[in-house]
Amino acid sequence: MSDRAAAPASGPASSPKGAAYTIRPLDTTTWDAFAELVERNNGVYGGCWCVGFHTAYHRDIRDHRALKEQLVRAGDAHAALVFDGQGLAQGWCQYGSPDELGLKHRREYLKDPPPPARWRITCIFTDKRHRGQGIARAGLEGALAQIAAAGGGLVEAISETTVGREAQDRFLFSATVELFEQHGFMRRRQVGKHAWIVSRDIDPA
């Protein structure tokens, strides 16, 4: 892919409860920390290993871990990893180019496509024992900083609204529309009962 500019480690980020997090890019130096986090969470969503959105993935692939590691080592997988004060990875925000990552609600998305985006955010994950501690927020902020460092551009995501409803965690793999809106994203078009395309232009760093 063309958007392979190295993403620097971000400085500390603070959660609403005051915990300090450090953001680092997913790459060969952080693969082991990412793998430990995934294994700690039983492979994530039944063994997904965060490959479900990758265009390189297809249903015949059984070893999701091997595919993810292959993509990371080739520079074809990007994420902002969130590390706690003890140096353990506790979450991530996955992003990449449209060539690298697909989207859910694709059929509805293609009925009236928005302006082409340079980047997509597809998965925001937090360790099940650390939810509600600002990790998703820190991951999103870290991903936006890494995107800015890689030249910026239009960023899109498809996320779900949660105001006025109880949403199950398994539907919030891309966090919430409200979290994106708090970071300057705008709703563009509804593509599901609660799902919206959101986007924002990011200036280059």
C-alpha positions as CSV (number, residue, x, y, z in Angstrom):
1,M,0.0,0.0,0.0
2,S,1.1,3.6,-0.4
3,D,0.5,5.0,3.1
4,R,3.4,3.4,4.9
5,A,5.0,6.4,6.6
6,A,6.4,5.3,9.9
7,A,4.2,6.3,12.8
8,P,6.0,7.5,15.8
9,A,5.1,6.6,19.4
10,S,2.7,9.2,20.9
11,G,3.2,10.8,24.2
12,P,1.2,9.9,27.3
13,A,-2.6,10.2,27.1
14,S,-4.8,10.5,30.1
15,S,-8.1,8.7,30.8
16,P,-11.0,10.5,32.5
17,K,-10.0,8.7,35.7
18,G,-6.4,10.0,35.5
19,A,-4.6,6.9,34.3
20,A,-1.7,7.6,32.0
21,Y,-1.4,5.7,28.8
22,T,1.3,5.5,26.2
23,I,0.4,5.0,22.5
24,R,2.7,3.0,20.2
25,P,2.1,1.9,16.6
26,L,1.5,-1.8,15.8
27,D,4.6,-3.0,14.1
28,T,7.3,-5.7,14.5
29,T,8.5,-4.1,17.8
30,T,5.0,-4.3,19.4
31,W,3.7,-7.5,17.8
32,D,4.4,-9.6,21.0
33,A,2.5,-7.1,23.2
34,F,-0.4,-7.1,20.7
35,A,-0.5,-10.9,20.5
36,E,-0.4,-11.2,24.3
37,L,-3.4,-8.8,24.5
38,V,-5.4,-10.8,21.9
39,E,-4.6,-14.1,23.6
40,R,-5.6,-12.7,27.0
41,N,-9.0,-12.0,25.4
42,N,-9.5,-15.5,23.9
43,G,-8.5,-14.4,20.4
44,V,-11.0,-11.5,20.4
45,Y,-14.6,-12.0,19.2
46,G,-14.2,-15.8,18.9
47,G,-10.7,-15.8,17.4
48,C,-10.9,-12.9,15.0
49,W,-7.4,-11.6,15.8
50,C,-8.6,-8.3,14.2
51,V,-8.3,-9.6,10.7
52,G,-12.0,-9.5,9.7
53,F,-11.8,-6.1,8.1
54,H,-8.5,-6.8,6.2
55,T,-9.0,-7.1,2.4
56,A,-6.4,-9.9,2.6
57,Y,-8.8,-12.0,4.7
58,H,-11.2,-14.5,3.2
59,R,-13.3,-17.2,4.9
60,D,-11.0,-20.1,3.9
61,I,-8.2,-18.7,6.1
62,R,-8.2,-20.6,9.3
63,D,-5.0,-19.3,11.0
64,H,-6.0,-15.7,11.8
65,R,-3.0,-15.2,14.0
66,A,-0.6,-16.1,11.3
67,L,-2.3,-13.8,8.8
68,K,-2.3,-10.9,11.2
69,E,1.4,-11.4,12.0
70,Q,2.2,-11.6,8.3
71,L,0.4,-8.4,7.6
72,V,2.1,-6.6,10.5
73,R,5.5,-7.7,9.4
74,A,4.8,-6.6,5.8
75,G,3.7,-3.2,7.0
76,D,0.1,-3.8,5.8
77,A,-1.6,-3.6,9.2
78,H,-1.8,-0.4,11.2
79,A,-3.1,0.3,14.7
80,A,-2.5,2.6,17.6
81,L,-1.8,0.3,20.6
82,V,-2.6,1.6,24.1
83,F,-0.2,0.7,26.9
84,D,-0.8,1.1,30.6
85,G,1.6,2.3,33.2
86,Q,3.0,-1.2,33.7
87,G,3.8,-1.6,30.0
88,L,0.9,-3.9,29.1
89,A,-1.1,-3.3,26.0
90,Q,-4.8,-2.9,26.9
91,G,-6.4,-1.9,23.7
92,W,-6.0,-0.6,20.1
93,C,-7.5,1.4,17.3
94,Q,-7.1,-0.1,13.9
95,Y,-6.8,2.1,10.8
96,G,-5.6,1.8,7.3
97,S,-6.2,2.7,3.7
98,P,-9.3,1.5,1.8
99,D,-7.0,-0.9,-0.1
100,E,-6.0,-2.4,3.3
101,L,-9.4,-2.4,5.1
102,G,-13.0,-2.9,4.1
103,L,-16.1,-1.8,5.9
104,K,-19.3,-3.3,7.3
105,H,-22.6,-2.3,5.7
106,R,-20.7,-2.3,2.3
107,R,-23.8,-2.8,0.2
108,E,-25.6,0.2,1.7
109,Y,-22.4,2.2,1.7
110,L,-22.0,1.8,-2.1
111,K,-25.6,2.9,-2.8
112,D,-24.5,6.5,-2.3
113,P,-20.7,6.5,-1.6
114,P,-19.3,9.5,0.3
115,P,-16.2,11.3,-1.0
116,P,-13.2,8.9,-1.2
117,A,-11.3,8.7,2.1
118,R,-7.6,8.2,2.4
119,W,-8.0,6.3,5.7
120,R,-10.5,4.1,7.5
121,I,-10.9,3.3,11.1
122,T,-12.5,-0.1,11.5
123,C,-11.9,-1.6,14.9
124,I,-11.4,-0.2,18.4
125,F,-10.9,-2.8,21.1
126,T,-10.4,-2.6,24.9
127,D,-9.4,-5.5,27.2
128,K,-12.5,-6.8,28.9
129,R,-11.2,-6.0,32.4
130,H,-10.3,-2.4,31.5
131,R,-13.4,-1.0,29.8
132,G,-14.7,2.3,30.9
133,Q,-11.2,3.6,31.7
134,G,-10.6,5.8,28.6
135,I,-8.7,3.3,26.5
136,A,-10.9,3.5,23.5
137,R,-10.6,7.3,23.6
138,A,-6.8,7.1,23.9
139,G,-6.6,4.6,21.0
140,L,-8.7,6.8,18.7
141,E,-6.6,9.9,19.6
142,G,-3.4,7.8,19.0
143,A,-4.6,6.7,15.6
144,L,-5.5,10.2,14.6
145,A,-2.0,11.3,15.6
146,Q,-0.4,8.5,13.6
147,I,-2.6,9.4,10.6
148,A,-1.5,13.0,10.9
149,A,2.2,11.9,11.0
150,A,1.6,9.8,7.8
151,G,0.3,12.8,5.9
152,G,-3.3,13.2,7.1
153,G,-6.3,13.2,4.8
154,L,-9.9,12.3,5.0
155,V,-10.7,9.6,7.6
156,E,-13.9,7.6,7.6
157,A,-15.5,5.0,9.9
158,I,-18.9,3.3,10.3
159,S,-20.0,3.3,13.9
160,E,-23.2,3.0,16.0
161,T,-25.2,5.5,18.0
162,T,-25.8,4.5,21.6
163,V,-27.8,7.4,23.0
164,G,-31.2,6.2,24.2
165,R,-30.4,2.5,23.8
166,E,-28.6,-0.4,25.4
167,A,-26.0,-1.6,22.8
168,Q,-24.3,-4.9,23.2
169,D,-20.5,-4.8,23.2
170,R,-20.3,-7.1,20.2
171,F,-21.9,-4.4,18.1
172,L,-19.5,-1.7,19.2
173,F,-16.3,-3.0,17.6
174,S,-15.9,0.4,16.1
175,A,-16.7,2.3,19.3
176,T,-19.6,4.8,19.1
177,V,-20.7,7.6,16.9
178,E,-20.7,9.8,20.0
179,L,-17.0,9.1,20.6
180,F,-16.1,10.0,17.0
181,E,-18.2,13.2,17.2
182,Q,-16.3,14.2,20.4
183,H,-13.2,14.1,18.2
184,G,-14.5,16.3,15.4
185,F,-16.1,13.7,13.1
186,M,-19.4,14.5,11.4
187,R,-22.3,12.2,10.6
188,R,-22.6,11.8,6.8
189,R,-25.2,9.1,6.1
190,Q,-27.1,6.4,7.9
191,V,-26.3,2.9,6.6
192,G,-28.0,0.7,9.2
193,K,-30.6,0.9,12.0
194,H,-28.0,2.5,14.3
195,A,-25.0,2.7,12.0
196,W,-23.6,5.9,10.5
197,I,-20.8,6.8,8.2
198,V,-18.7,9.4,10.0
199,S,-15.7,11.3,8.7
200,R,-13.2,14.0,9.4
201,D,-10.3,15.7,7.6
202,I,-7.0,15.4,9.5
203,D,-4.3,17.9,8.8
204,P,-0.7,16.6,8.3
205,A,1.6,16.9,11.3
